[in-house]
């Protein structure tokens, strides 16, 4: 199994100025992972930093498992949707610059003034055009299960089937199904055949008044990120489903818990992930 760590696991540390892209690469290399997941949100100046990042990756012997962007096609203004598609295309090009043919994408963020029907139409429009461009460059788009429009496995599958391109596949996030009220193992059974990347994430019940990244599930339960293996996701069962489908891609750790990521959350999660994936 190929284990990667996403820089999003260290988002709070990055926001606090504790590490930048180069520092993250060094941090990941020191923890013995084979790959890293890099995200568009962490560049300060991509043109200036890109050569340095590529050299540091080479020096560390790390692969880029996936490059991830945060596109949002739920944009009432046509010009805004054009810009989002342009950002996706630049993401495809940058992924190739980083030596990877896999780009994580989103569908879009819910808005009170946009209906489900209209939002779905914009998502299909954007991802269809994006997949056509990705296919022309030999890149796969991995759509993450995330949010109102593509949070459940049936929604993700519907988008994949309607776009109908081999260049659009799934980023299966093991934790994101719980906030939309779906069992991740059930979701894995539906999406394993289309999965190009797995985000390895766990979630637990949030304590009363707990601060941080807290989600409310449809049943009213409050959920937050957890160290791998200490939460509610049956990760062993998810892995069994993926194995049964012949999945051989990356498992990219995306830690979202409240513990200190650099010294507690990521190291303990990596140890648990190695045990689970052995």
C-alpha positions in Angstrom: 0.0 0.0 0.0 1.2 3.5 -0.8 1.0 5.9 2.1 1.0 9.7 1.6 0.3 12.6 3.9 -1.6 15.7 2.9 -0.3 19.1 3.8 -3.9 19.9 4.8 -3.2 17.7 7.8 -0.9 20.5 9.0 -3.1 23.4 8.0 -3.2 25.0 11.4 0.6 24.8 11.7 0.9 26.4 8.3 -1.5 29.2 9.2 0.5 29.8 12.4 3.7 30.2 10.3 5.2 27.0 11.7 5.9 25.5 8.3 5.7 26.4 4.6 5.7 24.1 1.5 9.4 23.4 1.8 9.1 22.8 5.5 6.2 20.4 5.0 8.2 18.4 2.5 11.0 18.1 5.0 8.5 17.2 7.8 6.9 14.4 5.6 10.3 13.0 4.6 11.4 12.8 8.2 8.4 10.6 8.9 9.2 8.1 6.2 6.1 8.4 4.0 6.5 7.6 0.3 4.5 10.6 -1.0 2.9 13.9 -0.2 -0.4 15.6 -1.2 0.2 19.3 -2.1 -2.6 21.8 -2.3 -3.1 25.1 -4.2 -4.0 27.0 -1.0 -0.4 26.8 0.4 1.5 28.6 -2.4 2.7 32.1 -1.7 4.1 32.7 -5.2 3.8 29.6 -7.3 6.2 30.7 -10.1 8.9 31.5 -7.6 8.3 28.5 -5.3 7.7 25.8 -7.9 11.4 25.1 -8.8 12.3 25.0 -5.1 9.5 22.6 -4.3 10.4 20.3 -7.2 14.1 20.3 -6.1 13.2 19.6 -2.5 10.9 16.7 -3.5 13.7 15.2 -5.6 16.2 15.6 -2.8 13.8 14.0 -0.3 13.0 11.1 -2.6 9.3 11.9 -2.3 6.6 11.4 -4.9 3.6 13.7 -5.2 0.6 11.4 -4.7 -1.9 14.0 -5.9 -2.1 17.8 -6.4 -5.3 19.2 -4.9 -7.3 22.3 -5.8 -10.4 23.9 -4.2 -12.5 24.7 -7.2 -16.2 25.8 -6.7 -18.5 25.6 -9.7 -21.5 26.9 -7.7 -21.2 30.4 -9.1 -24.3 32.3 -10.3 -22.1 34.5 -12.5 -21.0 32.9 -15.8 -17.7 34.7 -15.7 -17.0 33.3 -12.3 -17.6 29.8 -13.5 -15.2 30.4 -16.4 -12.6 31.5 -13.9 -13.1 28.3 -11.9 -12.7 26.2 -15.0 -9.5 28.2 -15.8 -8.2 27.4 -12.3 -9.0 23.7 -12.8 -7.0 23.7 -16.1 -4.1 25.4 -14.4 -4.3 22.8 -11.7 -4.0 20.1 -14.4 -0.9 21.8 -15.8 0.6 22.3 -12.4 0.0 18.7 -11.4 2.1 17.6 -14.5 4.8 20.1 -13.5 4.9 18.3 -10.1 5.2 15.0 -11.8 1.8 13.6 -11.1 -1.2 12.8 -13.3 -3.8 13.0 -10.6 -5.7 16.2 -9.6 -8.2 16.3 -6.7 -11.2 18.5 -7.4 -14.4 19.5 -5.7 -17.9 20.1 -7.0 -19.1 23.3 -5.3 -20.2 24.9 -2.1 -23.9 25.2 -1.3 -25.5 28.6 -1.4 -29.0 29.6 -0.2 -29.7 31.4 -3.5 -28.9 28.3 -5.6 -31.2 25.4 -6.0 -30.0 21.8 -6.1 -31.1 21.4 -9.7 -29.2 24.6 -10.8 -26.1 23.7 -8.8 -25.9 20.2 -10.3 -26.2 21.7 -13.8 -23.2 24.0 -13.2 -21.2 21.2 -11.6 -21.8 18.9 -14.6 -20.9 21.8 -17.0 -17.7 22.6 -15.2 -16.5 19.0 -14.6 -17.4 17.9 -18.1 -15.2 20.7 -19.6 -12.5 20.0 -17.0 -12.5 16.3 -17.7 -12.1 17.0 -21.4 -9.1 19.1 -20.8 -7.6 16.7 -18.3 -8.0 13.8 -20.8 -6.2 15.8 -23.4 -3.2 16.1 -21.1 -3.3 12.6 -19.7 -4.5 13.6 -16.2 -7.2 12.1 -14.0 -9.6 14.3 -12.0 -10.5 12.8 -8.6 -13.8 14.2 -7.4 -13.9 14.3 -3.6 -17.1 13.4 -1.7 -17.7 16.7 0.0 -20.6 19.0 0.8 -24.2 19.1 -0.2 -23.9 18.5 -3.9 -21.4 15.6 -3.8 -21.4 14.4 -0.2 -23.1 11.1 -0.6 -21.9 8.1 -2.7 -25.1 8.2 -4.9 -24.4 11.9 -5.7 -20.8 11.3 -6.6 -21.7 8.3 -8.7 -24.4 10.2 -10.6 -21.9 13.0 -11.4 -19.3 10.4 -12.6 -21.8 8.6 -14.8 -23.4 11.8 -16.3 -20.0 13.3 -17.2 -19.1 9.9 -18.7 -15.4 10.5 -19.0 -12.6 8.1 -18.0 -10.7 11.2 -16.9 -13.2 11.8 -14.0 -12.9 9.4 -11.1 -13.3 9.5 -7.3 -11.3 10.8 -4.3 -12.9 8.6 -1.7 -12.6 10.5 1.6 -13.3 8.0 4.4 -14.4 10.6 6.9 -16.6 12.9 4.9 -19.5 10.5 4.6 -20.4 10.7 8.3 -21.4 14.4 8.3 -23.9 13.6 5.6 -25.3 10.6 7.4 -23.8 7.8 5.4 -21.8 4.7 6.4 -18.4 4.9 4.8 -18.3 1.2 4.3 -21.6 1.3 2.4 -20.2 4.2 0.3 -17.1 2.2 -0.4 -19.1 -0.6 -1.9 -20.7 1.9 -4.3 -17.6 3.9 -5.3 -14.6 1.5 -5.0 -14.6 0.7 -8.7 -14.3 4.4 -9.6 -11.7 5.3 -6.9 -8.4 6.9 -8.0 -7.4 8.2 -4.5 -8.3 7.5 -0.9 -8.2 10.3 1.7 -7.5 8.4 5.0 -9.5 10.3 7.6 -11.3 9.4 10.8 -13.9 11.3 12.9 -15.2 11.1 16.4 -18.1 12.6 18.4 -17.3 16.2 19.4 -17.5 17.1 23.1 -20.0 19.7 24.4 -18.7 23.2 23.5 -15.7 21.8 21.7 -14.0 24.3 19.4 -12.4 23.6 16.1 -13.7 21.9 13.0 -17.1 20.6 14.1 -19.8 19.2 11.7 -23.4 18.4 12.5 -24.7 15.2 11.0 -28.4 14.8 9.9 -29.2 13.0 13.2 -27.9 15.9 15.2 -24.6 14.4 16.3 -21.7 16.7 16.4 -18.6 15.3 14.7 -15.0 16.4 14.5 -11.7 15.0 13.2 -9.9 12.2 15.0 -6.6 10.4 15.0 -6.7 7.5 12.7 -8.2 4.4 14.4 -9.6 6.3 17.3 -12.8 7.4 15.7 -16.0 6.1 14.2 -14.9 5.0 10.8 -14.4 1.3 10.3 -11.2 1.8 8.3 -10.4 -1.9 8.2 -13.7 -2.6 6.5 -13.2 0.2 4.0 -9.8 -1.2 3.2 -11.3 -4.7 2.7 -13.8 -3.3 0.2 -11.1 -1.4 -1.7 -8.9 -4.5 -1.8 -11.7 -6.5 -3.1 -12.2 -3.9 -5.9 -8.5 -4.1 -6.8 -7.6 -0.6 -5.6 -3.9 -0.1 -5.6 -3.5 3.7 -5.4 -2.5 6.1 -2.7 -3.9 6.3 0.8 -3.3 10.0 1.7 -3.6 10.9 5.3 -5.8 13.9 5.9 -5.8 14.5 9.7 -8.4 17.1 10.9 -8.3 16.6 14.6 -7.8 19.1 17.4 -4.5 17.6 18.7 -1.2 19.3 17.8 -0.8 18.0 14.3 2.9 18.2 14.0 3.8 16.4 17.2 0.7 14.3 18.0 -2.0 14.1 15.4 0.0 13.2 12.3 2.6 11.0 13.9 0.0 8.9 15.7 -2.2 8.7 12.7 0.7 7.6 10.5 1.6 4.9 12.9 -2.0 3.6 13.0 -2.3 3.9 9.2 0.9 1.8 8.7 -0.6 -0.9 11.0 -3.9 -0.8 9.1 -2.4 -0.9 5.6 0.3 -3.5 6.4 
